[in-house]
Amino acid sequence: MDSSQNIAIEAATDGACSGNPGKGGWGGLILFDDGSELEIGGFEENTTNNRMELMAAIKTLEKLKQFKIKKNFKLRTDSKYLIDGYSNWINNWKKNGWKTSAGKPVQNLDLWQKIDGLRIKEVNMEFVKGHSGDKYNERVDLIATNYSKGLYQLKKNEQENIVQDDSAPQEIINLYSRIELVSKFAQKGFLLTTSELCNLLSIEENQDIKEIKQFNWRNWVIKPTSKKLWLIQENNQYSK
């Protein structure tokens, strides 16, 4: 991706944590004026949901510094903690020597100071209600959640390299990431709702889905269960 040519027009971030504290993940997505996208994510072994929300913003802001930014740029998040801290609380914390109004140390100080140092004039944070059908919020939520569950853990460094690889078209990068994720779902045997399945495969509801029938998708068989959930299994026809 040529950072001198692409103009970033919008971004979305999200964080997730299993246990809080527990295993965590973060996800970020940057959209560009030419229709391309940049998807990033990461995993932490022992963390909290708030720290993952902040880490998602930090990593996304770091990426945004590589690109031109359109005016009135929106970074969309479902974390009011992130928005309030970035837009309001930080100024008072700094005046108070990074203490709260009650005189207590600011929680997650290390991450807040990183965010403050990465502040971009053109970037404004905007709240979007989580799990409300917003496709970009749903997408970064999926990235963050699956990192927190370890589905990306084995290829975390590989994922970073793939995202930044200038030699491959963005649609191929996105397809590779999607296929890797589908493979992990098949290995783990996770059940999916219809909306989750369509989001994962990036497809609209087809006739088989509407009629709750088994169908094939690339190297996998998509099977309905008795509870109207979907199971992904490897298609033996393509097995070695």
ABEGO torsion letter per residue (X at the ends): XBAAABBBABBBBBBBBBGOBEBBBBBBBBBBAAGBBBBBBBBBABBBAAAAAAAAAAAAAAAAAABBBBBGBBBBBABAAAAAAAAAAAAAAAAAGGBBAAGBBBBGAAAAAAAAAABBAABBBBBBBBGAGBAAAAAAAAAAAAAAAGAAAAAAAAAAAAAABAABBAAAAAAAAAAAAAAAAAAAGBBBBAAAAAAAAGBBBBAAAAAGBBBBBEABBBBBBAAGBBBBBBBAAABX
